[in-house]
Amino acid sequence: MTTHQRFRKFNTKEAYPEQSLDNDVCMAVRAGNTVYLRGQTAMDLDGKIVGIGDAAAQAENAMACAKVLLEEAGSRLAHITKIVIYITDRAYREPVYRVVGRWLKGVYPVSTGLIVQGLAKPEYLMEIDIIAEIPQD
């Protein structure tokens, strides 16, 4: 018996053809009432990079993708319990957090923010990791 569902399966060699990878992953996993999303970035759900050079536009894309993925897994943005935001420059903190804050107004997840040297693609300026818990009602 499967204890979880996987949504939007893909292989990293498709998403990152410039890298020598061959990993089977997915964009979302629902385990019971918990939904885990892969890090959302400037890559849209069709594999195109948007918002090159614009951290706020990348955050907007990341949150729009997160909304779709959560809904596909039976969840909503309102169910988000934890976020981790990675940015590649401290200057991106305000524009990224403004966008995320607008999408999550009234949700009150716990949040961790990290400044990192780089992300999976050099075009990525930010990434958000999301966990949601679907209420039992």
N, C-alpha and C positions, 0 to 999 in steps of 0.2 A: 504494500500500500504506500503510495507516494504521500509524503508529509508536506510537500510544498509544490507550488506551481511556478514554472519559469515562463517569462513573457519576453517576446522578441529576441529569440536566440540568434547568435551570430558568432562568427569566428574572427579573431583579431587580425588575421591576415587580410580580411576584407576591409576592415576599418583602418588598419595601419599598414598599407601595402609597402610603404617605404621602410618598414621594420621587419626583421626576420622573426615573425611570431606565428604561432599556430595554436591558439588557445580557444576552446569552446566556452563562451560566456553568454550572458543574457543581460538585458537592460533592466529587468525587474524580477524579483522573487517574492512570492507571497508564501509565508510559512505560518499557518494558522491565521491569526488576525494581524500579523506583522508583515509590513511590506518594506523591502530593502530595494533602493534604486542604485544602479551604478552611478558613478560620478557624472553629473551633468555639466556640460561645457559649452563651447562654441559650436560643437557638432550637432546639427539638427537630426531629427529622426530619420532623415533620408541619407545621412552620411556626409552632408555638405557643411563646410565651415562657414559660419556667419559672424559678422562683427569683428573682422580682423582689425586689430589696433584699438578696439573700443570695448573696454571692460564692462560698461553698463549694457551695451547691446548683447554681449556674450551672456551676461547674467539674465537678461530678458529671455534669450533663447533657452537657457538652462531651465528657467522656471516654467516656461511654456511647455517644454518637453516633459518636465517633472509632472506637471498637471495631467498631461495625456497618459503618461505611464502609470501614475497612481490610479487614474480612473479605469484604465485597462485591467488593473489588478484588483478592482473593486473598492478602491480607497478614494480619498479626496485630499486636497491641500490642507483642509481643516484637521485632518488626522495626523499631520506631521508632528512627531515628538522630538526629533533630534536632527540638527543640521551641522555639518562641518563645512566651512567655506575656506577654500585654499585660494590665495592670490599670489601672483608672482612679483608684486611691487606694492609697498605700503600705500602708494598714491591711489591704488585701485580700491582701497577699503571703502571709502565713502560712496563712490558711484555704485559699487556692487551691493553694498549693504542697503542703500536706498532702494534699489530695485527689488532685492529679496524682501525687504521690509514691507514694501507695497503689496507684494504677492501674499505675504503671510501676516498682514494686519489682523490683529485679534487672535492669532493662533497660539502664540507664546511657546514655541519649542525651545528646548535647551539648545545652545549654540556654542560652537568652538570656531575660532578663526585662526588660520595659520598663514604665515608668509613663507613661501617655498621658493627654492631656486628655479624650479621649472616643473612643467607638467608633461603629459604624454606627447603632445605636439608643441612645437615652438610657437605656434599661433595662439595657443590657449593662454589667456591671461588670468582665468579663474576657473574653479571647479567647485561644485557643491555636491556633497554626499548627503543623502536623505534617508531617514527611517520614519515610517508611519505606523501607527497602531489603530486598526479599525475597531471602533467601539462595538461591544457586544450588546446590541439592542433589538 
